[in-house]
């Protein structure tokens, strides 16, 4: 058993894959708690897809992929706000328009840009191809994002549950929302290396949703979600190594399996643990 666990760690690319996936899983797991509580799952989907053209343009300009992804992530958030606030459209429609158009632009750029680099890795991830420079970038952005989330956890929690009360005690819900969206963009950049644009949304939503099934306290969610995401990252990479499958999708499948187990067996909210409603009584 020890040999099976140690064998993948003998390779440098596997060591980097483990570190990147763990960092991405922890950061996404923490942020996912607030996304689930606020109801921003679709916003996470929008930002994760909207970064694609930024990544391709960054390649053309010789800039780091993270720079282009961050710029277009913030651009997407800004455009969604403009369309929502200056039209009769609701937020879900604004999100749908902005992220589909930007994602389509990214796909067009991928198809026409001559490249010696396989830009499809941006779509589906290239966890086993992470370089040392990529690793440093992920560690730096991950540490920054996680530090802000931890320092502002009380304000963000109050914003999630009662923005009116947050404003009454001197906090700015608009600024907190903007900060959370900026952190979402940074987190997408971190997770991009692990699972690609298409699957980032799973890492941003599934851990928080699973933790919500297991507890109704935010303090516990903030422990359960990243711990569960990290465990699934390790399990997914080991499974991909021995089954010879893609690493990023296996990490997401592991998270999906954990969610299914929680959905069925969670102590209070599990489908198989819920008590059937008491039969009606005739007075």
Buried (B, 14 or more C-beta within 10 A) or exposed (E): EEEEEEEBEEEEEBBBBBBBBBBBBBBBBBBBBBBBBBEBBBBBBBBBBBBBBBBBBBBEEEBBBBBBBBBBBBBBBEBBBEBBEEEEBEBEBBBBBBBEBBBEBBBEBBEEEEEEEEBEBBBBBBBBBBEEEBBEBBBEBBEBBBEBBEEBBEBBBBBBEEBEEBBEEEBBBEEBBBBBBBBBBBBBBBBBBBBBBBBBBBBBBBBBBBBBBBBEEBEEBBBBBBBBBBBBBBBBBBBBBEEEEBBBBBBBBBBBEBBEEBBEBBEEBBEEEEEEEEEEEEE
